[in-house]
């Protein structure tokens, strides 16, 4: 389907590595939506940016001993075509730079995310 015809899903993710059980559902939903041929973007804001820090997500398992980490789900989502945006203000609060983040992330501030929310067909918030 041409990109301009795809439905757009924007997911706002506020939880990060300090609340790992709240990080999986948005990634699972985003990955599923991308597999359904939707144009999916996750904007990681507030503490959500912490899961994008290099090396952090690989240490987080939802079920201890399962071997399936938060990094596993980030990789699945990215492979499915999900776009990752990191909140500029949250990055500042967490003392992170773009060099600190996993590959493939872009940065967006409040004005950018407001524009994206108006362009989206659906916005979900976690």
C-alpha positions, -999 to +999 in steps of 0.1 A: +000+000+000+014+034-008+027+053+023+002+081+018-027+057+020-016+039+051-035+046+084-012+063+109-009+052+145+009+073+170+018+058+204+030+080+233+051+059+256+058+075+291+071+044+310+106+032+309+130+008+325+120+016+361+085+002+352+094-026+328+059-042+329+045-010+313+070-011+284+060-042+265+023-036+256+031-004+235+058-023+216+037-054+211+008-032+198+031-012+176+047-043+161+013-058+155-001-026+139+030-024+116+024-060+106-011-050+097+004-024+073-001+007+094+024+035+096+034+034+132+054+058+153+062+056+190+072+089+207+091+080+239+086+108+264+090+114+301+107+083+316+100+064+284+132+077+269+152+056+294+144+024+274+162+039+243+195+043+261+221+020+246+224-012+267+195-005+291+168-025+273+189-056+271+189-059+308+151-058+313+131-091+311+093-091+316+095-127+328+128-133+346+148-161+330+128-160+298+156-145+277+131-122+260+142-087+269+128-052+263+156-050+236+140-080+219+107-061+215+124-029+205+143-048+177+110-066+166+092-033+164+120-016+144+123-046+121+085-044+115+089-007+104+079+011+136+096+046+138+111+057+171+110+093+182+126+105+214+113+135+233+138+163+233+127+177+266+127+142+283+161+135+269+173+167+286+157+157+319+173+122+317+207+138+307+207+119+273+221+129+239+213+113+206+247+095+209+234+078+240+203+063+222+200+031+202+204+033+165+174+044+144+159+070+168+150+105+158+142+134+181+110+154+183+100+182+206+065+191+218+055+211+186+066+182+164+045+157+184+015+179+183+018+181+145+021+143+144-009+138+166-031+159+143-019+139+113-025+105+130-056+085+124-053+072+160-033+082+190-027+058+219-011+067+252+008+045+277 
